[in-house]
């Protein structure tokens, strides 16, 4: 259930106010700002966060004088690095996500305790990460299908206290569903040793990739590069343990390693 008085929900109601004052439906606003109607709906109901890019587009079309962008000050404007903005704006619109992570549990699947350590205790960044996870539990639009592969080393890397690791691994086992799968690729040489990446698929079959680098993340739209990422993901997934064996390994590691 959405808390009606969170800053995110209040921001959504302000957007709704300005949209109605302009005499626009969600569909009409979506056409003008080039963001999906489902995203606008999710933002207005407080289920999804608004990005600065989204706020700027709404301000321009709704002639608010920049009010909506200023109202994002509650987020201190730097919840995410600037280079993450493009991906952040696209992620909620995906119908399917495919992710490979060699080092950490993917951000969308991190528990609060695990994420707090990863974010070095930055509560603003932590809250932003947890808000992103809403796309996996939202009711409307339907959550994206999420296929995830993690390196076995992720299960053994100490992030926080042993109880935090155990809680994180138990959480991974608890969220498996027909729409969300997690597979583990065993220790050893495999195609995914260099970096993690995520592929988002949108209505119409359009794919966009997000790639981690040593300096920052990159949102990739080039068709050939994205196709390469898709082939890479499928190659990695082929070498991963089947779903049931992966879950058994995660459970066993939680019980034996993180007690």
C-alpha positions, 0 to 999 in steps of 0.5 A: 500500500502506498503511503499518501504522505511520502514526498514521492506521493506528494510530488505525484499529486502535484503533477496531477494538479498541474496536468489537470489544470492544463486540461490534459489527460495522462495519455495526452501528456504522455504524447507531449513529453515522450514518456509513457502513460504508464510511467505518468500513472505510476508517478501520480499515484506515488508508485514510481519516482520522477527523474529530473528529466521527467520533471523538466519535460512536465514543467515545459509542457505544463508551463509550471515555471519550473515548479516540479523540478524545484519540488525534487529538492527533497531528493537533494537532486543527487540521489543518483549520479548524473550519468545514471539519469538516462537509465533511471528514466527508462528502467520503469518503462521496461517490460523485461529486464535481463541482468548479469552481476559479477560482484554484488546482488543487483540493486533491484534485489538488494535488501535494505541492510545490504544496500545500506552497506553498498551505499556507504550509509548514504540514506538519501541514496539508499532511499532512492535505491529502495524506491527503484525496486517498486517496479518489481512489485507495482500493480499497474502497469504490470511489473517487468519480467526479470531474469538475473544471473549472478556470479557465485562469488556474490554469495561469498563476498561479505557485505555487512554483518553475517546476519545481513548476508544471510538475510540477503540470500534468504530474500533472494530465495523468497522472491522467485516467481514465474516473472523473476528468476535468479541463476548462479554461474559457478566459479571459474572462467566464463564470458561474464568476468569483465563487467555487469550489465542490464538489458531492458526491453520495451514495448515494440521490442526495442532493447537498451543496455546499461553497462557498468564500467570502472568509472561510471555506467553507460546507457547504450542505444546502438543496435549492434552494441545492444545485440552484442550485450544480448548475445553475451547475456545468453552465453552467460546464462547458458553456463549458469546453474538451472534455477532450482540448483541455483536456489539450492546453492543460495540456500546452502550458502546462507545456512553454512557460510552466514550463520 
